[in-house]
Amino acid sequence: MTTRRSFFKSAGLGIAATATAPALINLSAAAAESSGANTTFKLGIAGYTFAKFNLEEALKMTRKVDVTYLCIKDFHLPLACTPEEVTAFHAKCKEYGVIGYGCGPIYMETAEAAKTAFEYTKRVGVKTLVGVPFKKGANGQRVENQELLELINDLVQEYDIKYAIHNHGPDMPELFPSAESCIARIKDMDQRVGICLDIGHQLRDGKDPVKAILDHHERLHDMHIKNVTEPTKKGRGIEMPRGAIDMTAVVNALRKVQYRGVCSLEYEKDMQDPILGIAESIGYFRGIMDATR
């Protein structure tokens, strides 16, 4: 396994430089990323990372770390948005050089809610909807909703929009805890019904995120990248270089399967003041992308 010391020697990065000077991320990794050289996947940020901030603040931080792609959360563009609000949203994103590439996660309990989410995604003008279809269990907890998934299977064909189920880890053991639990529900459905693999929750559920990428890449429509402190329910989000996931193995697996979607950082630590952790994590992931070319 690549050690932190050997990695930074080979990648030519320094954690302190990344964390204290986000502008330094604008160097060769960003240039190579924009040129597409030897890279099949893009780097983004999941909108939930900015749950404590308005859209403009989120866009400023996204550009500060020189990231182009943003997965849109409905607190930045409401489900009931008008076409005019959608136009204004995209104009604001363009002002900061950011592209909203997908929507979600959106939780949906009813057929009406699912239809609303697909209409919203179509109105926003993107092709990926990250969703969580659920129903209430006997004790009021959210559990997987197979009947709603059957409807969603029809909706992906009607709208030609990819639907990516977000796995939730051991905190919600009956609501798609792992990639494998998602695949078990959708294996006979249209290929446009797939997964948004949250690699942190995958590890916290005791599963291997690298194996999930290799085994289920044909259904891999989106990625939430992060690191966590340990491979158990106690694992918590942490800056990417310091966690239990072998990020080099993750990147190598993505290259092997020629993943062509977005890897969106979902940073859930220090959510009131996340910029240093975001910068450190983005810089580390870019360094791995460069070092593994």
N, C-alpha and C positions, 0 to 999 in steps of 0.2 A: 504493500500500500504506500502511496506517495505520502511522505511526511510533510508537515507544514514548512519545515526548514528547506527541504529539498525542492518542494514545489516553488517557493518564492525565489529560490536561486535560479531555477530553470525558467520561470515565467517572467523574471525581472520586475516583480512587483514588490511593494512594501505596504503592509497593512496600515502602518501609521500614515504614510503618504496618502493612501486612499481615503482613510477616515477623516483626515484633517484638511484635505484639499481636494474636494470632489471634482474640481475643474481638471485635475490631472487625468481623469478618466477619459478625457477627450482625445487621448493619444492614439497609438497605433491600433488598439483593439477596436475602438469605435470606427476608425477608418476602414479596417478590414471588414467589420460587420456591415458597414454601409455598402461596401463594394461587393459583398456576398462571397468573397473568396473562401472556398472550402467550407462554407457554412450553409447548412440546410435549414437551420432553425433561427428564429428571431428572438430578441430579448425584449421583454416588456415588464410592466408592473401591474399587479392585480389591484383593481380599484379599492378593495377592502383595506389595503395598506393605508389608504388616506381617509379612513372613516371619520377622523376627527377634523378634517379640513374641507374647505369648499373647493369647487372645481379649479379656480384660478391658483389657489395655493398648491393643489395637487399637481397641476401642470408645471408650475415653477419648479417643484422638487423633481419631477420627472425629467425635465430638461437639465436641471443642475447636475444630474448624473448621466446626462447625454443618452437617455433611453427614448426610443421613438414610439413604442406601442403601449397602449393602456387598455385593459379590460374594464369596460364601463359598468359601474355600479349604479343602481337606481337612485341612490342619494345624490348623485351628480347629474343624472338625467332621469327624471321620474317616469314611471311606467305610463302615466297619463299624459306624457308630453305631447305637444302639438307639433305639426310639421315645422312651424316657425321656430319653436324651441330647439328642435333637432338641428335646423340650419344654423342657429346661433351657437349651439354646442360645438358643432364641427368647425365653425369659423373660429371659435375661441381656441380649440385644439390646434388648428392650423397656425394660429398666431404664435404658438409656442413650439411648433414643429412636431406635434404629437398626433398620432393616428389612433383613434378608438377602433379596435379590431374585432371586438366581441362584447357580449353583454353577460353580466351575471357575477356570481351565482344568484339565480332567482328561485325562490322557494315557491312551490305550487302544490295546492291540495285538491283542486277541482278541475274539471274539464274547462270551465270558463277561465280559470287562472292560467291554465296552460295555453289556451288560445290567445289570451291577452299577451302573454310573454312572447309568443311567436309573432303576433302583430307588431308588438313593440320592437322586436329585433329586426323585422322587415322594415319598419318605419325608420329605424336608426340607420339602416343600410349596411348591416354587417351580416356575416354568414355563419357565425358561431354563437350559440346560446348555451351558456353554462347553467345547468338547472338541477334542482333537487325535488323530484316528485315524491310526495309523502301523503300519509293519512294518519289519523290519530289512533294510537293503539289503545288497549284496554285500560291502561293507566294514564292515558292522556299524552303519552310520549309520541314523538314523531317516528313513524316506521315506514319502510319502503312500500310504495304503492304500485303494484304490478298492473292493476287495471288502468291506472293513469298512464303508465308506460306504454300500454297497448295503443292508447290514443295518440301519444307522442310519436309512436312509430308511424302512424298515419300522417301526423302533422309535418314530420321531416320530409315526407314525400310531397305533400301539398305545397310547402313553402320552399323546398330545396335549401333548408338550413340545417347545419349540423347541431346536434344536441349532445352536450357533454355533461355526464353526471359527475358531480363533485363528490369524491369520497370523504368521509368524515372522521375516520379513525375510531379509537375505542371509547371516546366520549359519547358517541351515539351508535352503539353496537347493532341496532336494528335499522339504521339509516345509512346504508352503503358505507360500511367502515373501511373497505379496501377496494382496490381495483378488481380483485377476484369476485367480490360480492356484486359489483356492478355487472361484470361480464356474465355471471350466472343468470342474471335477470334479462340480459339483452342479446345473448349469443345467437338467437334465431331471428333477430330483428334486422331491419335495414342497416347497412353499414354506416349510415349517417347518424345513427344512435350509438354514441360511444362514451368516452370518459374524459373528464378533466382530472388528470392524476395529480393529486396533492402528495408530493413525495414525503413530506413531513408526517402527515397523518398515516400514510402507508407504513412508514417505519414504526410509528407509535403503536400501530395495530399488530406489530410483530411480523410484518411482511417486508420483503425485499423490494424496494422501488426499482432497482436495476432489473430484476427478474420481471417485474410488471411491464417495464418498457419493452423488454425483449419478447415477452410472451404475447402482449396485447397491443402491439404498435399499430395494427390495422384499425384499431378502435380508439387510438390516442388522438383526440381532437384538440386538446389544450393541456397545458402543464402549469401547475403552481409549484414553483421552486422555492425552497426554504431549507433551513437546517434546524435540527432539534437536538436537545441535550442528551437524550437516551432513547433506546428502542422500546419504550414501555409507555403506558398511559401517563406516567409522570413526566415524560419528555415535554419540554417547553421550547418555544421558538428562541433562536439565538442567532447572532451574526454568523453568516455562512461558513467562514473558515473554522469555527470553533465547535461545530456540532458533530454528531455521530454518523452522518451520511457521508459516504465516499463520493464527493461531487465529481471527481475525475472519472470514476466508473459510470456515473450518471451521464456525463457528457459523451463518453466513449460509446455508451449504449445508444444514445440518441443519434450519434453519427452512424453507428452500425445499421440501424433501422431506417436511416435517412428521414428522420422526423422533419417535417416541413412546416410545423406550426410555430406557435409562440411559446417561449418559456417565460412565464410572468412571475417575478418575485412577489411573494405574499409575505410581507414582513410584519409580524404581529407583536414584536417586542418594542417597548418605548413608543407606543402609538401616539402619544402626545407630542413627541419630539423625535421622529424616526430617522432624520436625514443622515446622521453619521452611520447608523447601522445599515441603511439602504446603500449608502456609498460603499461601505466596506464589502457588503455582500455582492453588489453588482461588480465591483472591481475584481473581487476574487473569482467570480464566475467567468468574467471576461478573460482573466488571466489563464484560467483552465482552458477556455476555448482556444486561446492563442497557443498555449503550450502543447495542446493535443492535435494541432493541425498536421 
